[in-house]
Amino acid sequence: MTGPAPRPNPPAGTHSADSPSTETPSTESPPAEPPSAGSPCAAPSAEGPSAWRPCAAPPAEGPSAWRRMRMWGAAHAVDDLYQGLVPACVPYFVLDRGYSYVAASGLTLAAALGSSVPQPFIGLAVDRYRLPRLAPAGLAVAGTGLGLSGLVQPYAAVWLLVLLSGLGVAMFHPAAGKAAREAAGDSASAMSVFAAGGSVGFFLAPVLATPALVAMGVGATALFIPPAVLMAFVLLRHRPAAAPTREGARAGRDRWRPFLFLTGIEVVRSVAFFGAITFIELFWIRHLHSGRGVAGVALACFLVGGVAGTLLGGRIADRVGMVRTVQLGGLAAVPALVALRVAPGTLLPLLFAILAGLALNVPFAVLVKLGQDYLPGRPGTAAGVTLGLAVSIGGLIAPALGAAAQAYGPQGVFTILCAVPVLALVLGLFLTEPEPLPGG
């Protein structure tokens, strides 16, 4: 009788049930420890619960505010160039076509009506439907309408083309304001680049238009068609991507009460701003008795201060909060305007022109972003009101300041403007910081 078959030798690193408990150390690594709670890679892999995915490399920092927003800032500059071209061209329609002052003011009214009345309704459409081509289409319409206005003869045709140009501006602002906010994310500094673009365009309008109008007459408006068409093409081909935002950035209820107070602040700011740019040159010439050259420098100083204030306001808001920034702007505007009104000579007031423009525009970009935060479900509507309707209302009130100038001179206008920001200060007391985002 044969004995039991010999057992096969166990594989290296193992032992049989009745062998001594000596074993070769295993070369296998122990199961990976799970990452700590909250880690972005704390999830089991498909190999089993004891295996964990390796952490991916941390995401690279997003592009700077300037790189994200430069295209929208440039587009806003081109768009608002056509808003600034209307008052720059009006005197030459008077000189070349013999228009009366009433007819000339009618062109300004056409531009204001075209750009202000439709904007809230266009904003509603932008919020309800995806209209990615509306902003470039608005640019093309604004430039084409204004450019053709100097080439036609009948007053009715000129008026309608200026109205059409204003409608193009109205098409641009809500769509671009919504898209720019998506590109800016939660950064007020980034949004200030977009807002400052509008100030730059308004500043460049008389600088670029005056030499051409002097040399060629009102037919020179045709020279300003290509920038709009080119920028519209660029937007169509290279639409900037949206910046990453915290989850829930579009959630939340619409808060109409603080939004109405914010709209009132933007109207007040616009009244002060348009009143200043309308009468600042006359203030220098007729009250300070300067030459036309220095008066032109005063307007440039005020507008440059406005661009700087728009950019500075975004940075301040990222540090101290949006509501406080709006209140600081109103508080700083009062002494700056008072100093501009009472400063002697023709050169010292130039400093206060810069400071006044800066203070009045510190809240500008912040109001645009804050309005969209108050109406998180309607960013296009909010942009249409803060960038369009409220700003245009400020321009529509300018004729009332003209009546004051007729009675009391341009110095009387600046006396009134010194008190205007006080109303913005009072309205600012009713603003509240936006509700925190879900999970933020």
C-alpha distance (Angstrom), angle and dihedral (degrees) to the residues before:
residue distance angle dihedral
M1 . . .
T2 3.68 . .
G3 3.81 123.8 .
P4 3.78 125.8 -120.5
A5 3.75 117.7 -66.2
P6 3.77 113.4 -97.8
R7 3.75 115.2 -100.2
P8 3.77 117.6 -113.8
N9 3.74 116.0 -109.0
P10 3.79 110.5 -96.5
P11 3.75 117.2 -113.7
A12 3.74 117.3 -92.6
G13 3.75 113.3 -83.4
T14 3.86 94.2 28.0
H15 3.80 135.5 83.3
S16 3.73 136.2 -153.5
A17 3.76 123.6 -110.7
D18 3.83 93.5 -102.3
S19 3.78 98.6 35.2
P20 3.78 122.1 105.2
S21 3.76 115.7 -83.8
T22 3.76 94.4 -106.3
E23 3.79 113.3 121.1
T24 3.70 137.9 172.1
P25 3.79 111.3 -108.4
S26 3.78 112.1 -102.6
T27 3.75 118.0 -113.8
E28 3.81 92.5 -152.7
S29 3.81 115.6 111.5
P30 3.77 116.9 -118.5
P31 3.79 118.1 -104.2
A32 3.76 112.3 -76.2
E33 3.74 114.4 -100.7
P34 3.82 111.1 -115.5
P35 3.77 114.5 -107.4
S36 3.73 118.1 -103.4
A37 3.77 119.6 -85.2
G38 3.72 114.0 -79.5
S39 3.81 94.3 26.7
P40 3.81 111.3 141.4
C41 3.80 90.6 -131.7
A42 3.85 97.0 44.8
A43 3.80 96.6 123.4
P44 3.82 131.0 108.2
S45 3.75 116.6 -108.8
A46 3.78 125.7 -128.1
E47 3.84 89.9 -96.2
G48 3.78 92.7 74.2
P49 3.77 143.6 -71.4
S50 3.79 93.3 -72.4
A51 3.78 93.7 57.0
W52 3.75 120.5 74.6
R53 3.74 132.7 -163.2
P54 3.78 114.6 -105.3
C55 3.75 112.4 -109.6
A56 3.76 113.2 -99.3
A57 3.73 118.6 -126.5
P58 3.79 111.7 -84.4
P59 3.79 112.0 -93.5
A60 3.74 115.5 -96.6
E61 3.74 116.7 -109.6
G62 3.76 113.6 -91.8
P63 3.78 121.3 -110.4
S64 3.76 118.6 -77.3
A65 3.78 122.0 -90.6
W66 3.79 89.9 -103.4
R67 3.81 94.1 51.3
R68 3.81 92.4 46.8
M69 3.77 95.1 46.5
R70 3.79 107.2 30.6
M71 3.80 93.6 97.1
W72 3.81 93.2 50.0
G73 3.81 90.1 43.4
A74 3.81 90.3 52.5
A75 3.81 91.6 46.6
H76 3.81 91.0 50.2
A77 3.81 89.7 49.9
V78 3.81 91.2 53.3
D79 3.80 92.2 46.2
D80 3.79 95.8 49.8
L81 3.79 90.0 44.1
Y82 3.81 85.5 76.6
Q83 3.79 92.1 51.0
G84 3.80 88.5 54.2
L85 3.80 93.7 44.5
V86 3.80 93.3 63.9
P87 3.84 96.6 66.8
A88 3.81 88.8 38.1
C89 3.82 91.3 55.9
V90 3.81 99.3 40.4
P91 3.86 95.9 81.8
Y92 3.80 89.9 53.5
F93 3.79 92.2 52.1
V94 3.82 85.5 55.7
L95 3.80 92.4 48.7
D96 3.82 99.5 40.2
R97 3.79 101.6 33.5
G98 3.80 100.4 28.8
Y99 3.82 94.2 -122.3
S100 3.78 116.8 173.1
Y101 3.79 120.3 -120.5
V102 3.79 89.0 -104.3
A103 3.80 91.5 53.2
A104 3.80 90.7 46.2
S105 3.80 92.2 51.4
G106 3.81 86.8 49.5
L107 3.81 89.2 65.3
T108 3.80 90.6 53.3
L109 3.80 88.7 49.0
A110 3.82 91.2 50.6
A111 3.81 91.0 53.9
A112 3.81 92.0 47.0
L113 3.80 93.7 47.7
G114 3.80 93.2 47.0
S115 3.78 93.3 49.9
S116 3.82 100.2 39.2
V117 3.80 112.4 37.6
P118 3.85 99.2 51.1
Q119 3.82 97.5 43.1
P120 3.83 100.2 85.9
F121 3.80 90.6 48.1
I122 3.79 92.0 47.2
G123 3.80 87.5 48.8
L124 3.81 90.4 55.5
A125 3.81 89.9 51.5
V126 3.82 91.4 48.8
D127 3.81 90.3 52.8
R128 3.79 93.6 48.1
Y129 3.80 100.9 41.8
R130 3.77 134.4 32.6
L131 3.81 104.4 -110.1
P132 3.82 104.1 170.1
R133 3.81 93.6 161.1
L134 3.79 97.2 50.0
A135 3.82 96.0 89.4
P136 3.84 95.5 52.6
A137 3.81 90.3 42.0
G138 3.81 89.5 52.7
L139 3.79 90.6 51.2
A140 3.79 91.9 52.2
V141 3.82 92.5 47.5
A142 3.82 93.0 47.8
G143 3.80 93.2 51.2
T144 3.79 96.3 41.7
G145 3.82 94.5 48.4
L146 3.79 94.1 49.3
G147 3.81 93.1 41.0
L148 3.80 94.1 53.4
S149 3.81 94.4 44.6
G150 3.80 92.3 81.6
L151 3.81 93.1 50.1
V152 3.82 99.6 58.5
Q153 3.78 125.5 73.3
P154 3.83 111.5 -154.2
Y155 3.79 112.5 87.5
A156 3.81 91.8 -135.7
A157 3.81 90.4 56.7
V158 3.81 91.8 48.6
W159 3.80 90.5 49.0
L160 3.81 92.9 50.1
L161 3.81 92.9 47.9
V162 3.81 90.9 51.1
L163 3.81 88.4 48.5
L164 3.82 88.7 50.5
S165 3.79 90.1 51.1
G166 3.80 89.2 52.8
L167 3.81 89.4 50.3
G168 3.81 89.0 54.5
V169 3.80 89.3 54.1
A170 3.81 88.5 50.4
M171 3.81 90.5 51.7
F172 3.79 91.9 51.6
H173 3.81 103.3 48.8
P174 3.83 103.6 59.8
A175 3.81 94.5 41.0
A176 3.79 94.3 43.0
G177 3.80 92.4 42.3
K178 3.81 91.2 55.1
A179 3.81 93.8 45.1
A180 3.81 92.5 44.6
R181 3.80 90.3 52.9
E182 3.81 89.6 52.8
A183 3.81 89.5 51.2
A184 3.83 92.4 45.1
G185 3.80 95.5 49.9
D186 3.79 112.1 -171.9
S187 3.83 95.4 -24.9
A188 3.80 118.3 114.1
S189 3.82 88.3 -170.0
A190 3.79 90.5 59.3
M191 3.80 91.6 47.2
S192 3.80 89.4 50.9
V193 3.82 89.3 61.9
F194 3.80 88.9 59.7
A195 3.81 93.0 46.0
A196 3.82 92.9 45.7
G197 3.79 88.9 55.2
G198 3.80 88.8 66.7
S199 3.80 91.1 51.4
V200 3.80 90.4 50.0
G201 3.81 91.3 51.5
F202 3.78 92.3 49.6
F203 3.82 89.5 49.1
L204 3.82 93.8 49.2
A205 3.82 95.0 50.1
P206 3.83 98.8 81.2
V207 3.81 91.7 34.1
L208 3.80 92.3 57.6
A209 3.80 99.6 31.7
T210 3.79 102.8 47.4
P211 3.85 98.2 65.6
A212 3.80 91.5 44.8
L213 3.82 93.6 47.0
V214 3.79 92.1 47.3
A215 3.82 91.3 51.6
M216 3.82 100.7 38.6
G217 3.81 108.3 17.2
V218 3.79 123.6 -132.0
G219 3.81 90.8 -34.0
A220 3.81 85.7 77.4
T221 3.81 88.2 79.8
A222 3.82 86.8 84.9
L223 3.80 88.8 69.4
F224 3.80 89.1 69.6
I225 3.82 97.1 60.2
P226 3.84 96.3 82.5
P227 3.85 97.6 59.0
A228 3.80 91.4 57.4
V229 3.81 94.4 46.1
L230 3.80 92.1 46.4
M231 3.81 94.4 48.2
A232 3.81 90.7 46.6
F233 3.80 89.2 53.9
V234 3.81 91.5 49.3
L235 3.81 91.4 51.6
L236 3.78 91.4 49.7
R237 3.80 92.8 50.6
H238 3.80 100.9 37.5
R239 3.77 110.4 30.6
P240 3.84 107.4 178.0
A241 3.81 115.5 -115.7
A242 3.77 121.8 -114.7
A243 3.78 117.5 -101.0
P244 3.80 118.6 -120.0
T245 3.79 112.1 -97.9
R246 3.74 133.5 -174.5
E247 3.77 116.6 -81.5
G248 3.76 110.4 -89.9
A249 3.79 94.9 29.3
R250 3.77 90.0 137.0
A251 3.79 94.7 42.7
G252 3.77 125.9 95.8
R253 3.76 138.7 75.6
D254 3.78 124.8 -71.7
R255 3.82 111.9 -107.7
W256 3.78 107.4 -155.1
R257 3.81 98.9 173.1
P258 3.82 97.4 65.2
F259 3.80 88.8 37.4
L260 3.82 90.3 59.7
F261 3.81 90.7 51.1
L262 3.80 88.9 48.2
T263 3.81 90.2 51.6
G264 3.80 89.3 52.2
I265 3.82 89.9 53.0
E266 3.81 90.8 51.0
V267 3.82 91.0 50.4
V268 3.81 90.8 50.5
R269 3.81 91.7 47.0
S270 3.79 90.2 48.7
V271 3.82 92.7 50.5
A272 3.80 90.7 53.5
F273 3.80 93.1 44.2
F274 3.82 97.5 47.6
G275 3.79 91.4 41.2
A276 3.79 90.2 55.0
I277 3.81 97.1 47.1
T278 3.82 91.0 45.8
F279 3.80 96.7 52.5
I280 3.80 106.9 21.7
E281 3.82 94.5 94.4
L282 3.81 91.7 47.7
F283 3.81 88.6 47.9
W284 3.80 90.0 57.1
I285 3.82 95.0 43.3
R286 3.81 101.9 41.4
H287 3.79 103.0 27.0
L288 3.81 104.1 28.9
H289 3.85 91.8 31.6
S290 3.79 95.7 -133.9
G291 3.76 129.2 149.9
R292 3.78 123.7 -96.5
G293 3.79 91.8 -103.6
V294 3.80 93.8 59.4
A295 3.81 89.6 44.1
G296 3.80 89.6 55.8
V297 3.79 89.7 49.7
A298 3.82 88.8 52.7
L299 3.81 91.2 56.1
A300 3.80 90.4 47.2
C301 3.82 90.9 50.0
F302 3.79 91.5 51.7
L303 3.81 92.9 49.1
V304 3.82 93.8 45.4
G305 3.79 88.2 51.1
G306 3.81 87.6 52.5
V307 3.80 92.6 54.8
A308 3.81 91.2 48.3
G309 3.81 91.6 47.2
T310 3.80 92.2 52.2
L311 3.81 92.0 53.8
L312 3.81 93.2 41.7
G313 3.80 92.4 50.3
G314 3.80 91.9 58.9
R315 3.80 92.1 52.8
I316 3.79 92.8 46.9
A317 3.80 91.3 49.7
D318 3.81 91.8 53.5
R319 3.80 88.0 57.3
V320 3.81 108.1 35.5
G321 3.81 103.6 18.9
M322 3.79 134.6 -93.8
V323 3.79 99.7 -95.1
R324 3.78 92.8 50.8
T325 3.82 90.3 48.6
V326 3.81 91.4 53.9
Q327 3.81 90.0 50.0
L328 3.81 92.3 47.5
G329 3.80 90.6 52.2
G330 3.80 92.3 54.2
L331 3.78 91.2 45.4
A332 3.81 93.3 51.2
A333 3.82 94.5 45.1
V334 3.81 95.0 64.7
P335 3.85 98.8 60.5
A336 3.82 91.3 38.2
L337 3.81 92.1 55.8
V338 3.81 92.6 42.7
A339 3.81 90.2 52.1
L340 3.81 90.4 48.4
R341 3.80 90.4 51.2
V342 3.83 97.6 49.2
A343 3.82 103.9 30.0
P344 3.83 111.8 116.3
G345 3.78 127.6 -128.9
T346 3.80 128.6 23.3
L347 3.82 101.6 -88.5
L348 3.82 105.4 45.3
P349 3.83 92.1 57.2
L350 3.81 87.9 59.3
L351 3.81 88.3 72.9
F352 3.78 90.9 52.8
A353 3.82 90.4 46.7
I354 3.81 87.6 60.5
L355 3.80 92.0 46.3
A356 3.80 93.1 46.7
G357 3.81 92.0 51.0
L358 3.80 89.8 47.1
A359 3.81 94.9 49.4
L360 3.81 94.6 46.1
N361 3.81 92.0 51.4
V362 3.82 99.6 43.1
P363 3.84 90.1 90.8
F364 3.84 95.7 43.0
A365 3.82 102.9 92.9
V366 3.80 90.6 31.6
L367 3.80 91.3 57.3
V368 3.80 90.5 51.7
K369 3.82 93.2 51.6
L370 3.80 94.3 39.5
G371 3.81 90.6 51.5
Q372 3.80 90.1 54.6
D373 3.81 89.8 48.5
Y374 3.81 90.4 53.0
L375 3.83 89.6 50.9
P376 3.83 102.0 35.2
G377 3.79 91.8 163.9
R378 3.83 93.5 50.0
P379 3.82 109.2 43.7
G380 3.81 92.6 150.1
T381 3.80 92.7 52.3
A382 3.80 91.2 47.7
A383 3.81 91.8 50.6
G384 3.80 91.3 46.5
V385 3.80 90.3 56.4
T386 3.81 100.7 39.7
L387 3.82 97.0 38.7
G388 3.77 98.1 33.9
L389 3.78 123.5 13.6
A390 3.80 98.8 38.2
V391 3.81 92.8 43.4
S392 3.81 92.5 48.4
I393 3.80 92.0 49.0
G394 3.79 87.0 58.9
G395 3.79 88.4 56.3
L396 3.80 92.3 47.8
I397 3.82 90.5 55.7
A398 3.80 91.4 54.7
P399 3.86 92.9 89.5
A400 3.82 88.8 63.0
L401 3.80 87.7 56.9
G402 3.79 86.7 49.6
A403 3.78 89.3 59.9
A404 3.81 88.6 52.3
A405 3.80 89.7 50.4
Q406 3.79 90.1 50.8
A407 3.79 90.8 54.4
Y408 3.82 102.9 34.3
G409 3.79 106.0 16.3
P410 3.83 127.2 -114.4
Q411 3.80 89.4 -62.9
G412 3.80 87.6 63.8
V413 3.80 89.3 55.5
F414 3.80 91.5 53.6
T415 3.78 90.5 48.1
I416 3.81 88.0 57.0
L417 3.82 91.7 45.1
C418 3.81 90.2 56.5
A419 3.81 89.0 66.7
V420 3.82 98.4 41.6
P421 3.85 97.2 81.5
V422 3.80 89.7 55.7
L423 3.81 87.8 72.4
A424 3.80 89.5 52.3
L425 3.80 88.8 52.1
V426 3.79 91.2 54.0
L427 3.82 92.7 47.4
G428 3.79 89.6 47.8
L429 3.80 90.3 64.1
F430 3.81 88.6 69.1
L431 3.80 95.1 55.2
T432 3.78 120.9 103.3
E433 3.78 131.6 -165.8
P434 3.83 113.5 -96.9
E435 3.77 117.8 -91.5
P436 3.83 112.5 -92.8
L437 3.76 115.0 -98.7
P438 3.80 118.2 -106.4
G439 3.78 108.6 -88.7
G440 3.79 90.7 6.4
